[in-house]
Structures are given as C-alpha cells and as structure tokens.
Amino acid sequence: MAKFNETKKSDVRNLAGGKAYKESKELALVSLLLTSFGDNKYYEKESSIYARLEQLIQDCDKMFVAKAIIYARKVFGMRTITHIASSILAKYIGGESWAKDFFTKVVNRVDDMTEIVACHLGRKQKVTNAMKKGFAEALGNFDEYQLAKYKCENKSVKLVDLVNIVHPVETAKNNGAIGKLINGELKSFDTWESELSAVGNDIEAKKNVWRRLINENKLGYFALLRNLRNIINLNDSELKSMALNALVNENAIKKSLVLPFRYSTAYNELRNIDSDAM
C-alpha cells in the first residue's frame, strides 16, 4: 500500500452532480460542438449552454476554435450550435487575416448564412466586415436552384436581406440568380413535396413520382429516410427495393451528414408498419 505517493481525489462534478474528470478547454469545446443542438437539456438550460460556449471560445486558441466549428458543421452536420459559435467567434477574429475564409468555409448550405446573420443580429451584434466578405464569396458557390430553394421569404432574415448586406458578385455558378433575387424575379423550382402534392391520393401516380425521384437522384437522403414508411406503405416491392438500395449507398450516406439517431427514429417508425407491407 502506497503511503507517501497518494492517489489524488477528484472533486470535479458533472451537471448531474456525479463525480467526473476535468476536461481541457479544447476538449470541452469540441465535445459541446459535436453533441449539442443548442436547446434546453435536462440538466442545463439553453442560455447556460450558450454562456459556456462563449467562455470556451474566449479561452481557446481562435484558430483552433474556427477549425473545430468548421469540422462540426461540415463533417458532423451540426447546425444550430455552429451558427451560434460562428456568431460568437466573429468579435474575436476581426483582425485575423483568415477571418474571411472562416466565414466562407463554415457555410455548407445557403441558409447557414441567413441563420448566422439572424443569430448575430439577435445578439445585438454588428455584422463584421469579415462575415460580409466571407458570405459574399460563399454565395458564389451556389447555383440558381440552391439560391431559390433557400430564399427564406417567411423568415426574419431573408436571403435578399443577406445579399443587400454582403453585396456579392455574380459568378458563373449562380449565373444571374443574384440579380433575379434582388429584382424579385427568382422563381422557386418544383420540389419533391410539390410533385407529390400535385398527384393527390392517386396511388399509382404517387408510386411513379417516388420511382422517378429516386431513380433521378432528386430526393435528398434525409428526405428519403424520413419518408421510408410512406414509401413502404404503398406496397410496391420494386419501389421498396429502390428505396432501400438508395439508403445503403455509401457515398450518399457520407454526403448526407445524417446523424445516427435519425436511423433509430426511422427504425422505430418501420416497426409500426403492418408486416404485410414489409
């Protein structure tokens, strides 16, 4: 038995009051970015989560923070927590040469920009020059379909508001879509939801729409996962096989950024389906 070299006792407690080990600030930041949806939890309120996030961002190396946020958004598919983190980080990297690049690279979808700006304005913060320049460049990476899909016309910060703030330059990628948006001429494209709605309760027509959407790869992976029960309930073995094959496509899975619990949710839904349909 050791007499002099005693084992240290930890007095660290987790939010539930149990014994825990002390994390480094970097580990605590990454853990928060990769596990939090930015909403109330049983042991911690949303406001407390955001306050903890801001303190960690303030304490950690800012380049590390920026890379961690981009990783959480682009690799893990985390949205809300990366939006608030990007807003918080903005005031700490104003003089950094790479600040603009951060705001370009953190964008995965068009509405990431409107969400970050809405969050920033909601926090009574001024949109920084780095954010403006980064988002202006990011807008050039999206085509007309993507810009039309995320016009956010019923939101407090619309896509056209973002454009008026950051003043992007038209690119070959968006091919005049920015000008159309500003002039109110950017028309939304038909979505898979509108196509299904148009056929009403016609079962055969619905089957044909689902077949075409899957065959032409016009249905997002997450949308397919969420609608798997509806597809199986149509009792069409060919359609079911097409849907299941699409769901196990390795490249589609990687691109989707679907979180693991989504599969559990889909599985639980499928357990309630009549065995004959399965």
Secondary structure, DSSP 8 states (H G I E B T S, - for coil): --SSS-------B-TTS-B-----HHHHHHHHHHH--SS--SSS-HHHHHHHHHHHHHHS-HHHHHHHHHHHHHTS---HHHHHHHHHHHTTSTT-TTHHHHHHHT-SSHHHHHHHHHHHHHTT----HHHHHHHHHHHTTS-HHHHHHT--TTSSS-HHHHHHHH-----TTTTTHHHHHHTT-------HHHHHHHTTT-HHHHHHHHHHHHHTT-S-HHHHHHTHHHHHTT--HHHHHHHHHHHT-HHHHHHHT--HHHHHHHHHHHTTS-TTT-
